[in-house]
Amino acid sequence: MAERFFSGTSTAAPPFDDAGILLLSGPPRCGKTSLLFQFAINRAAESGRHVVFICSKGRLENSPPFLSQGVEPSLNVLQRIQIKYIEDDEGIRKYFAAFHLLDDFPAAVIVDDFTGFFSERICQLRYGNTRARDLALVRILALCQNAISHANAKLGTIGSCNLLLSDVHQGDNPRSLFIYKRWIGSIYTIQGDGLGSYVLKNISTPQTGTKEARAAKYSIALQYLILEEIKE
């Protein structure tokens, strides 16, 4: 649900039951990192468990997330968000390859700017074909899906673990949408409305087969993430 990315909505929303992989994709500088961080706060608060936030240290320091307007999350909630810095796709691979060894699975794992970790040049050197980057994406997504499925099987009725990725795209849809549709259960896209605001909505995928009717309109002003309306 689009409301999951904003403050003050998690308590009104039904229990989070999407235990698969989710994607948030939008144009540059539309507040994706801020939406991801608010999602992390909501998941930590409603689950009482920790959330892992994977990102590039340099990118996070240069563009830190903004909190939702009026939100002052408790220190206890913020302490349950564990920041993990990586610099390339190998870092993602190593983390999820050892995921099954964890004693305590997180309520969510969030990867900021997922495709930004996949260097075209390095993928070409590694796989040696014209679609090396796509191949690298598929292999990592398969590993991620296996890791998340294992965690949810172990958690059972205790709770769920989901993976949220973000991607940057120009135009209407993500560049790698044909790949994402195979591995990702819910895909959220962001588009500007031409007036300084953005619209976040869920688009259909083969797994869901339907479109979510509700969309969220938001803006970023005075270093705050501002939810303007939830609309049908």
Residue frames as qw, qx, qy, qz and C-alpha x, y, z in Angstrom:
[[0.000, 0.886, 0.464, 0.000, 0.00, 0.00, 0.00],
 [0.371, 0.648, -0.029, 0.665, 1.22, 3.47, -0.88],
 [0.444, -0.836, 0.001, -0.322, 0.48, 4.64, 2.68],
 [0.902, -0.308, -0.072, 0.293, 3.37, 2.51, 3.96],
 [0.612, 0.297, -0.019, 0.733, 5.85, 5.11, 2.72],
 [0.064, -0.626, 0.023, -0.777, 4.47, 7.95, 4.85],
 [0.101, 0.059, -0.729, 0.674, 4.08, 8.74, 8.52],
 [0.396, 0.076, 0.387, -0.829, 0.95, 8.48, 10.57],
 [0.720, 0.173, -0.319, -0.591, -0.55, 5.78, 8.35],
 [0.369, 0.227, -0.900, 0.044, 1.01, 2.53, 9.56],
 [0.196, 0.048, 0.790, -0.579, -1.27, 2.28, 12.60],
 [0.610, 0.341, 0.196, -0.688, -4.37, 2.68, 10.43],
 [0.538, 0.401, -0.629, -0.392, -3.18, 0.30, 7.76],
 [0.966, -0.150, -0.049, -0.203, -3.90, -3.43, 7.93],
 [0.701, -0.512, 0.446, 0.217, -1.09, -5.72, 9.15],
 [0.279, 0.696, -0.549, -0.370, 1.79, -5.82, 6.71],
 [0.854, -0.015, 0.512, -0.094, 1.56, -9.16, 4.91],
 [0.702, 0.687, -0.186, -0.019, 3.63, -8.61, 1.76],
 [0.712, -0.553, 0.392, 0.181, 6.54, -10.89, 2.59],
 [0.821, 0.372, 0.256, 0.350, 8.08, -10.82, -0.86],
 [0.456, -0.142, 0.163, 0.864, 10.21, -8.34, -2.78],
 [0.189, 0.893, 0.371, -0.170, 9.01, -4.80, -3.48],
 [0.516, 0.150, 0.218, 0.815, 10.40, -2.12, -5.79],
 [0.025, 0.886, 0.254, -0.387, 10.16, 1.67, -5.57],
 [0.557, 0.125, 0.400, 0.717, 11.21, 3.33, -8.84],
 [0.126, 0.931, 0.305, -0.154, 11.19, 6.95, -9.84],
 [0.505, 0.752, -0.061, 0.420, 13.14, 9.81, -11.45],
 [0.539, 0.083, -0.393, 0.740, 16.20, 11.40, -9.85],
 [0.061, 0.058, -0.327, 0.941, 15.66, 13.70, -6.85],
 [0.497, -0.398, -0.428, -0.641, 12.04, 12.70, -6.23],
 [0.473, -0.504, 0.423, -0.585, 12.60, 11.70, -2.59],
 [0.844, 0.027, -0.515, -0.148, 13.03, 7.94, -2.96],
 [0.451, 0.162, -0.697, 0.533, 15.56, 7.67, -0.11],
 [0.277, -0.189, 0.384, -0.860, 13.22, 9.63, 2.16],
 [0.804, -0.068, -0.187, -0.561, 10.33, 7.31, 1.28],
 [0.750, 0.112, -0.638, 0.131, 12.52, 4.28, 1.96],
 [0.207, 0.200, -0.641, 0.711, 13.60, 5.63, 5.34],
 [0.520, -0.160, 0.223, -0.809, 10.03, 6.38, 6.40],
 [0.858, 0.014, -0.418, -0.298, 9.09, 2.85, 5.32],
 [0.555, 0.172, -0.699, 0.417, 11.91, 1.57, 7.55],
 [0.147, -0.204, 0.491, -0.834, 10.62, 3.60, 10.51],
 [0.727, -0.090, -0.051, -0.679, 7.09, 2.30, 10.00],
 [0.832, 0.070, -0.546, -0.074, 8.21, -1.33, 9.74],
 [0.364, 0.193, -0.688, 0.597, 10.42, -1.05, 12.84],
 [0.323, -0.179, 0.357, -0.858, 7.61, 0.59, 14.81],
 [0.791, -0.047, -0.097, -0.602, 4.81, -1.81, 13.85],
 [0.849, 0.122, -0.514, -0.003, 6.87, -5.01, 14.04],
 [0.630, -0.735, 0.233, -0.086, 8.99, -4.25, 17.11],
 [0.889, -0.048, 0.256, 0.376, 11.94, -5.74, 15.20],
 [0.257, -0.611, 0.314, 0.679, 14.98, -4.31, 13.45],
 [0.670, 0.718, 0.182, -0.042, 15.26, -3.19, 9.83],
 [0.619, -0.267, 0.362, 0.644, 18.43, -3.25, 7.72],
 [0.364, 0.901, 0.084, -0.221, 19.00, -0.23, 5.46],
 [0.733, -0.078, 0.385, 0.556, 21.65, -0.95, 2.79],
 [0.319, 0.941, 0.108, -0.031, 23.14, 1.99, 0.92],
 [0.655, 0.389, -0.121, 0.637, 26.27, 3.68, -0.37],
 [0.449, -0.575, -0.313, 0.608, 27.90, 5.76, 2.36],
 [0.233, -0.102, 0.220, 0.942, 28.85, 8.52, -0.07],
 [0.162, -0.423, -0.588, -0.670, 25.39, 8.79, -1.59],
 [0.438, -0.681, -0.584, 0.059, 23.69, 8.81, 1.80],
 [0.420, -0.482, -0.175, 0.749, 26.00, 11.52, 3.13],
 [0.116, 0.003, 0.348, 0.930, 25.50, 13.66, 0.02],
 [0.442, -0.266, -0.376, -0.770, 21.71, 13.19, -0.04],
 [0.030, 0.035, 0.866, -0.498, 20.44, 12.29, 3.44],
 [0.165, -0.511, -0.789, -0.299, 16.76, 11.34, 3.78],
 [0.229, -0.293, 0.149, -0.916, 14.16, 13.82, 4.96],
 [0.052, 0.253, 0.893, -0.369, 11.65, 12.82, 7.63],
 [0.074, -0.630, -0.662, -0.399, 7.94, 13.25, 7.13],
 [0.093, -0.511, 0.086, -0.850, 6.54, 16.55, 8.30],
 [0.616, -0.511, 0.124, -0.586, 5.72, 16.47, 12.01],
 [0.944, -0.091, -0.317, 0.031, 7.45, 13.14, 12.62],
 [0.104, -0.718, 0.604, -0.330, 9.70, 12.74, 15.61],
 [0.876, -0.040, -0.475, -0.078, 10.38, 9.00, 15.78],
 [0.689, -0.696, 0.190, -0.069, 11.47, 7.72, 19.16],
 [0.003, -0.707, 0.706, 0.041, 15.12, 6.93, 19.77],
 [0.638, -0.113, 0.750, -0.133, 14.08, 3.32, 20.32],
 [0.767, 0.559, 0.289, -0.120, 12.67, 3.08, 16.78],
 [0.376, 0.854, -0.356, -0.049, 15.72, 4.71, 15.20],
 [0.314, -0.566, 0.761, -0.045, 18.01, 2.31, 17.07],
 [0.750, 0.126, 0.644, -0.085, 16.23, -0.57, 15.35],
 [0.672, 0.739, -0.001, -0.049, 17.24, 0.74, 11.91],
 [0.696, -0.420, 0.400, 0.423, 20.66, -0.72, 11.13],
 [0.436, 0.835, -0.217, -0.258, 22.58, 1.12, 8.39],
 [0.803, -0.151, 0.468, 0.336, 24.84, -1.14, 6.32],
 [0.231, 0.812, -0.294, -0.449, 27.22, 0.47, 3.82],
 [0.770, 0.073, 0.540, 0.332, 28.24, -1.33, 0.64],
 [0.023, 0.657, -0.299, -0.692, 29.82, -0.05, -2.57],
 [0.321, 0.308, -0.698, -0.561, 29.05, -2.64, -5.28],
 [0.827, -0.052, -0.269, -0.491, 26.87, -5.60, -6.22],
 [0.597, 0.159, -0.745, 0.254, 29.39, -7.96, -4.61],
 [0.092, -0.169, 0.593, -0.782, 28.47, -6.45, -1.25],
 [0.715, -0.023, 0.036, -0.698, 24.80, -7.28, -1.88],
 [0.795, 0.157, -0.566, -0.149, 25.71, -10.82, -2.94],
 [0.359, 0.203, -0.766, 0.493, 27.79, -11.46, 0.18],
 [0.348, -0.145, 0.442, -0.814, 25.08, -10.15, 2.49],
 [0.807, 0.048, 0.000, -0.589, 22.29, -12.31, 1.07],
 [0.682, 0.265, -0.682, -0.001, 24.53, -15.35, 0.56],
 [0.276, 0.081, -0.784, 0.550, 24.97, -15.44, 4.35],
 [0.451, -0.327, -0.011, -0.830, 21.39, -14.39, 5.14],
 [0.822, -0.239, -0.452, -0.252, 20.31, -17.89, 6.18],
 [0.602, 0.031, -0.594, 0.533, 22.96, -17.85, 8.94],
 [0.159, -0.452, 0.196, -0.855, 21.30, -14.98, 10.81],
 [0.150, -0.205, -0.875, 0.412, 19.90, -15.78, 14.25],
 [0.141, 0.629, 0.506, -0.572, 17.38, -12.96, 14.10],
 [0.342, 0.405, 0.572, 0.626, 15.82, -12.04, 10.76],
 [0.019, 0.171, 0.111, -0.979, 14.90, -8.38, 10.22],
 [0.429, 0.574, 0.552, -0.425, 11.37, -7.18, 9.57],
 [0.604, 0.786, 0.126, -0.024, 12.66, -5.70, 6.33],
 [0.582, -0.258, 0.325, 0.699, 15.80, -5.25, 4.29],
 [0.347, 0.902, 0.180, -0.186, 15.93, -2.07, 2.23],
 [0.640, -0.064, 0.342, 0.685, 18.42, -1.43, -0.58],
 [0.155, 0.861, 0.095, -0.474, 18.68, 2.19, -1.70],
 [0.380, 0.749, -0.397, -0.370, 19.50, 2.69, -5.41],
 [0.879, -0.092, 0.469, 0.005, 19.75, -1.04, -6.10],
 [0.807, 0.510, 0.176, 0.240, 20.86, -0.84, -9.75],
 [0.089, 0.949, -0.274, 0.129, 23.40, 1.85, -8.91],
 [0.601, -0.565, 0.564, 0.046, 25.59, -0.89, -7.42],
 [0.829, 0.215, 0.477, 0.196, 25.86, -2.68, -10.78],
 [0.041, -0.702, 0.386, 0.597, 28.70, -1.21, -12.84],
 [0.808, 0.544, -0.014, -0.227, 28.34, -1.88, -16.57],
 [0.364, 0.704, -0.607, 0.050, 32.12, -2.16, -16.96],
 [0.290, -0.390, 0.825, -0.287, 32.62, -4.56, -14.06],
 [0.792, 0.190, 0.464, -0.350, 29.71, -6.75, -15.15],
 [0.713, 0.636, -0.247, -0.161, 31.18, -6.93, -18.66],
 [0.154, 0.614, -0.757, 0.160, 34.54, -8.02, -17.27],
 [0.485, -0.213, 0.756, -0.385, 32.88, -10.60, -15.04],
 [0.726, 0.287, 0.576, -0.244, 30.47, -12.21, -17.52],
 [0.244, -0.308, 0.652, 0.648, 31.88, -11.20, -20.91],
 [0.228, 0.451, 0.775, 0.379, 28.68, -10.74, -22.89],
 [0.014, 0.369, 0.238, 0.898, 26.53, -7.88, -24.15],
 [0.550, -0.598, -0.275, -0.514, 23.85, -8.39, -21.52],
 [0.513, 0.088, -0.679, 0.518, 26.24, -8.82, -18.60],
 [0.152, -0.182, 0.391, -0.889, 24.51, -6.25, -16.39],
 [0.737, -0.143, -0.172, -0.637, 21.10, -7.87, -16.88],
 [0.784, 0.014, -0.616, 0.071, 22.61, -11.25, -16.05],
 [0.275, 0.146, -0.614, 0.725, 24.13, -9.85, -12.86],
 [0.436, -0.191, 0.160, -0.865, 20.76, -8.35, -11.87],
 [0.827, -0.095, -0.380, -0.404, 18.95, -11.65, -12.42],
 [0.668, 0.062, -0.670, 0.317, 21.48, -13.62, -10.39],
 [0.063, 0.137, -0.529, 0.835, 21.32, -11.24, -7.45],
 [0.583, -0.150, -0.005, -0.798, 17.51, -11.07, -7.55],
 [0.818, -0.057, -0.544, -0.175, 17.33, -14.87, -7.55],
 [0.471, 0.069, -0.665, 0.575, 19.64, -14.95, -4.52],
 [0.200, -0.161, 0.311, -0.915, 17.56, -12.29, -2.77],
 [0.726, -0.150, -0.253, -0.621, 14.31, -14.14, -3.41],
 [0.754, -0.032, -0.647, 0.112, 15.78, -17.36, -2.04],
 [0.275, 0.107, -0.581, 0.758, 17.05, -15.57, 1.08],
 [0.386, -0.152, 0.164, -0.895, 13.76, -13.81, 1.80],
 [0.793, -0.113, -0.423, -0.422, 11.74, -17.00, 1.22],
 [0.625, 0.009, -0.692, 0.362, 14.01, -18.87, 3.64],
 [0.024, 0.130, -0.471, 0.872, 13.58, -16.17, 6.29],
 [0.579, -0.138, -0.021, -0.803, 9.79, -16.23, 6.01],
 [0.796, -0.069, -0.582, -0.153, 9.70, -20.01, 6.19],
 [0.473, 0.018, -0.662, 0.581, 11.73, -19.85, 9.40],
 [0.154, -0.138, 0.296, -0.932, 9.68, -17.00, 10.87],
 [0.131, -0.380, -0.914, -0.052, 6.36, -18.74, 10.28],
 [0.216, -0.797, -0.521, -0.215, 3.62, -17.06, 12.30],
 [0.498, -0.484, -0.230, 0.682, 6.09, -14.93, 14.27],
 [0.101, 0.793, -0.026, -0.600, 6.22, -12.25, 11.59],
 [0.768, 0.566, 0.239, 0.181, 7.44, -11.58, 8.08],
 [0.405, -0.521, 0.317, 0.681, 10.55, -10.32, 6.32],
 [0.602, 0.731, 0.315, 0.060, 10.36, -8.37, 3.11],
 [0.534, -0.172, 0.275, 0.781, 12.90, -6.81, 0.77],
 [0.270, 0.908, 0.265, -0.181, 12.38, -3.30, -0.61],
 [0.590, -0.010, 0.317, 0.742, 14.57, -2.06, -3.46],
 [0.227, 0.851, 0.141, -0.452, 14.71, 1.36, -5.08],
 [0.610, 0.198, 0.493, 0.588, 15.66, 2.17, -8.65],
 [0.061, 0.606, -0.055, -0.792, 16.14, 5.31, -10.72],
 [0.480, 0.374, 0.699, 0.376, 14.35, 5.59, -14.04],
 [0.109, 0.323, -0.169, -0.925, 13.70, 8.19, -16.69],
 [0.381, -0.076, -0.663, -0.640, 10.35, 8.10, -18.46],
 [0.705, -0.319, -0.121, -0.622, 7.32, 6.11, -17.36],
 [0.965, -0.239, -0.046, -0.101, 8.80, 2.78, -16.24],
 [0.550, -0.633, 0.501, 0.214, 12.03, 1.26, -14.87],
 [0.322, 0.617, -0.629, -0.347, 14.67, 0.35, -17.44],
 [0.136, 0.204, -0.969, 0.007, 14.77, -3.26, -16.23],
 [0.648, -0.036, 0.250, -0.719, 11.01, -3.69, -15.82],
 [0.824, 0.196, -0.438, -0.301, 11.04, -6.91, -17.88],
 [0.464, 0.198, -0.779, 0.372, 13.44, -8.41, -15.31],
 [0.201, -0.167, 0.545, -0.797, 11.69, -6.99, -12.25],
 [0.733, -0.046, -0.107, -0.670, 8.32, -8.47, -13.26],
 [0.756, 0.097, -0.646, -0.034, 9.79, -11.95, -12.94],
 [0.514, 0.017, -0.674, 0.530, 11.12, -11.52, -9.40],
 [0.003, -0.011, 0.390, -0.921, 9.19, -8.73, -7.71],
 [0.011, -0.501, -0.862, 0.077, 5.67, -8.97, -6.32],
 [0.018, 0.905, 0.387, -0.178, 4.84, -5.26, -5.94],
 [0.494, 0.155, 0.178, 0.837, 6.24, -2.45, -8.06],
 [0.051, -0.869, -0.341, 0.354, 5.66, 1.17, -7.06],
 [0.499, 0.360, 0.243, 0.750, 6.42, 3.95, -9.53],
 [0.155, -0.704, -0.247, 0.648, 6.78, 7.68, -8.99],
 [0.382, 0.504, 0.425, 0.647, 5.91, 10.35, -11.54],
 [0.107, -0.236, -0.187, 0.948, 6.00, 14.14, -11.29],
 [0.255, 0.701, 0.655, -0.125, 2.73, 15.99, -11.78],
 [0.390, 0.533, 0.271, 0.701, 4.42, 18.99, -13.42],
 [0.237, -0.847, -0.117, -0.462, 3.51, 21.26, -10.51],
 [0.008, 0.631, -0.595, 0.498, 6.25, 20.31, -8.06],
 [0.711, -0.268, 0.505, -0.409, 4.52, 17.30, -6.52],
 [0.200, 0.284, -0.911, -0.221, 4.85, 13.57, -7.17],
 [0.839, -0.079, 0.022, -0.538, 2.41, 10.69, -7.44],
 [0.081, -0.339, 0.934, -0.079, 3.34, 7.28, -6.01],
 [0.829, 0.080, 0.042, -0.552, 1.29, 4.32, -7.21],
 [0.554, -0.200, 0.806, 0.052, 1.43, 0.54, -7.45],
 [0.541, 0.408, -0.453, -0.579, 1.47, -0.97, -10.94],
 [0.954, -0.015, 0.120, -0.273, 0.31, -4.46, -11.83],
 [0.018, -0.540, 0.835, 0.107, 2.71, -7.39, -11.90],
 [0.594, 0.050, -0.738, -0.316, 2.20, -11.02, -12.95],
 [0.260, -0.073, -0.865, 0.424, 2.14, -12.09, -9.30],
 [0.193, 0.270, 0.493, -0.804, -0.58, -9.69, -8.21],
 [0.167, 0.383, 0.820, 0.392, -2.54, -9.55, -11.44],
 [0.052, -0.866, -0.493, -0.057, -4.32, -6.38, -10.33],
 [0.276, 0.481, -0.117, 0.824, -3.66, -2.71, -9.90],
 [0.279, -0.450, -0.585, 0.615, -3.84, -0.98, -6.58],
 [0.096, 0.816, 0.470, 0.323, -6.47, 1.74, -6.78],
 [0.341, -0.917, -0.097, 0.182, -4.99, 4.05, -4.16],
 [0.627, 0.431, -0.081, 0.644, -2.14, 6.43, -4.97],
 [0.449, -0.712, -0.229, 0.489, -0.28, 8.93, -2.82],
 [0.361, 0.796, 0.060, 0.482, 0.49, 12.49, -3.84],
 [0.637, -0.635, -0.112, 0.423, 3.40, 14.08, -2.01],
 [0.367, 0.856, -0.129, 0.341, 5.99, 16.82, -2.18],
 [0.726, -0.232, -0.245, 0.599, 9.32, 17.71, -0.59],
 [0.064, 0.831, 0.057, 0.549, 9.59, 21.16, 0.95],
 [0.282, -0.784, 0.350, -0.427, 11.71, 22.78, 3.67],
 [0.190, 0.384, -0.883, 0.189, 13.57, 19.48, 4.13],
 [0.530, 0.028, 0.684, -0.500, 10.39, 17.58, 4.91],
 [0.081, -0.129, -0.896, -0.418, 8.50, 14.81, 3.13],
 [0.375, 0.169, 0.323, -0.852, 4.91, 16.02, 2.91],
 [0.139, 0.315, 0.921, 0.182, 1.98, 13.74, 2.13],
 [0.221, 0.030, -0.111, -0.968, -0.63, 15.85, 0.35],
 [0.746, 0.056, 0.138, -0.649, -3.36, 13.30, -0.27],
 [0.294, -0.040, 0.948, 0.113, -4.22, 9.63, -0.74],
 [0.545, 0.351, -0.064, -0.759, -6.47, 9.31, -3.75],
 [0.784, 0.185, 0.582, -0.109, -8.32, 6.58, -5.60]]
